[in-house]
Structure formats: C-alpha cells, structure tokens
Amino acid sequence: MKIIKEIKDLRDEIKKIRLKNKSVGFVPTMGALHAGHLSLIRQAGRENGCVVVSIFVNPLQFGPKEDLKRYPRDLKKDASLCRKASVDIVFYPDAKKLYPPDYKTYVSVRGLSSRLCGKARPGHFEGVATVVAKLFNIVNPDTAYFGQKDAQQAIIIKKMVSDLNMPVRIKVMPTVREKDGLALSSRNAYLSGKQRQDALILYRCLNKALGLIKSGKGQPYKIVLAMRGLIRQIKTAKIDYIAIVDSHDLRPVEKISNNCLIALAVWIGRTRLIDNIIVRGIL
Ligand code: AMP
C-alpha cells in the first residue's frame, strides 16, 4: 500500500494503474476510520482492480464555530486499517496544496444544499461538493463509494456528477451500525459513556417512525410529533431538525410513500449527530 501526499505523485500512480487496465474504486473520507468506512472500502475492493482511499479533513466544509480543530486525526491507525483492508493507495493531501492562497473556485449544488443539514450548516455542502469534485479530478475513479449515513451528501454528490457530466459512477452503501443501533460516526468519539447511551435516541426515533408507518398511522406531521416526544425525554438531547422528505429533491412530503427519507440531526451535549432511514417495501 502506498501513502501519497502530492497530487502529481497520485496522478502518476493512477496512470500506471490505468496502463494495467485496472478499474479504480475511490472512497473519500476524513479519516478516523471505522467499520462504516471499511464497508465502503471492501465494496470498492470487490468491484475494482485498485482501491484509493483519501484521508482529508476538509476545512472548507466546517463552519467557523464547528469542530475542525478537534476532529479526530490518526493517520497511523487509519493506514493500518487500510492496509488490512487491502487498500492500494491512501491519498493524504495537504490542505495548503488543495487550497492555495489564491484559490477561487467553488461547486454549489443549489436548493439541495440549503435543506436539512444545510440550514444549520451554511456553506457545508459547498465545501463537500468542492472537495469531492477536486478529488474526482485528481483520482479520476471509475466508481466512488459513499455512505447512506450521510444521505443528503450522497444525494448532492449524485446531482453534481449528473449536472456536471462527471465520468464517475456513484454507489451508496447502507449505514453500518453498532449492535445496539447507533450509526457509526467518527464524531461518536466525542461522546461520554452517558451521552453514548443517550445517542441511541436517534435510532429509536427512526424505529418509532417505521413502526407508525407499518401500523398505518403514517401522517408525516404525526410521525414527526412522535419522534419529537421521544427526544424530549432525553435531557442532553436537543433537536436540530426532524424531516420526512422526498429522497430525490429533499422537499417535505405530505404523504408517506416508498423511497421517502426520514432524517434527523440531534445535538447530544456538544456533539451533533445525524441519522436517517429510507422507507422501503412497507407500503
Ligand atoms: P467521513 O469520513 O465522515 O467524511 O465519511 C466518509 C464516508 O464514509 C462518507 O461517504 C460517509 O457517508 C461514509 N460513512 C460514514 N459513516 C458511515 C456508516 N456508519 N455507515 C456507512 N457509511 C458511513
């Protein structure tokens, strides 16, 4: 496995792989790798002759009051996990190289970026789309792998790729959870033992919503009210949003139907957690 820092070195390496007629699978990450990331990496390995993982804590997608500085970073551990998962190349670029002082270009996926998480995190998805577009141009992958855990991000990236005619296939893999249902996230590391328990409320809420839909009590506003009621019972929890939306345009739905997305963001203490499910095969 190679760990490459420079853009030119990465391009040269990809050229060599292309000469061997190997397809390239790409998994963009911010590091602090866990089993969620590894499921994307394994899928990339099953489907490609070469797997590239980028590890880059992208400053552009953090707001001024967010956790850029304290975001967990551990290249040694990440590299060891990548090696075990048979990754071919870890791309570990420097922020100053990706965004030199005269940097001016930003990718904005309008509408989709201002909904759900975009409301509380203005500029976040512009930062995400910009870095992913840059990474796609550098890595030139056949397929890139994203997690359903960040549903809005995956929807925005798919739209960017389609609108800008980018020659890459996007695959979205299911959310990997702890045994008790908590969605794996690098930010779970911020939680105390008690908060870790409280954080289960997100998954419980989503299950409550599914239960209501299955039993036919499926009016979106009633489901949201029931979810709010559950979260209110947890003292450390503060709702950012709960939304039931169309999984293509992220607009609120008036009626539950298959393929709608139930998504929420909840603060547990100082940690903002997100989770979601897509309604499938129930109705
Ligand atoms: P991050 O390092 O948080 O930017 O995530 C990198 C990629 O891993 C994104 O496509 C995420 O959606 C995906 N990911 C993060 N957590 C999970 C999870 N629990 N299950 C599946 N994919 C995940």
Residues whose N, C-alpha, C, O or C-beta is under 5 A from the ligand:
A	BS01	AMP	P28 T29 M30 G31 G36 H37 Y145 F146 G147 Q148 K149 D150 M173 P174 T175 V176 A183 L184 S185
